[in-house]
């Protein structure tokens, strides 16, 4: 339409400069106006708008259908197409309401299942109460009870009225010392490292012909990400790196499930870590 207006102006200037009679100019203006109306009818005719609205409805694009019907009502309110458009408008609103109700129901069901999942999570935990410090410790039932077992697991501490916190424990049990300095963990091709932060943080003990080396520390943001990665990884290995030698072990499916159980219980108890 802008192009038509521009052409009209240019034509007017050209005709005036050429001395065209007023009658010819008026005729040209009339033809130009008629052409504009034809273009308007072509683009915004009642039948065109209604057909577009019907197509949107058939394709379940109800919001676009409503927009198209509103244009129809604005331009051709008294037409037969407008009456049909109103029916289409009502049907579209009904369908949108159904979609909204279904989505609301789905969200409510999802929230209900999530609450139930988290409620069940704490039931999977083994609890130990420290009366002196007023702390309840939560462990997955499959986690080792003693140090003389290999293990990679997390556990939860919580005071009565406080938020929970996470701890990570990595245990190595064998016949010979490694004197571990760090742990390298590979999760589906991605490598993470957990190092001793201060001398003696990785503790040692021995007895009955065996040795034990272990790390037990509060979880920070980086270790929280490692725990999540291990818990959800497919192929997970850990390398115990000592002063001279190292030992590789696979983190089992059961250990990964235990980590997921602990993370669920941690969330259920009000824990969060971003």
Secondary structure, DSSP 4 states (H G I P E B T S, - for coil): -HHHHHHHHHHHHHHHHHT--HHHHHHHHHHHHHHHHHHHHHHH-HHHHHHHHHHHHHTT-HHHHHHHHHHHHHH-TTSHHHHHHHHHHHHHHHHHHHHHHHHHHHHHHHHHHHHHHHHHHHHTEEEEEETTTTEEEEEETTS-SSSSS-EEEEEEEEETTS--EEEEEEEEEESS-----EEEEEETTEEEEEE-SSTT-SEEEEETTEEEEEEEEE--HHHHHHHHHHHH-SSEEEEEE-SS-EEEEEPPHHHHHHHHHHHHHHHHTT----
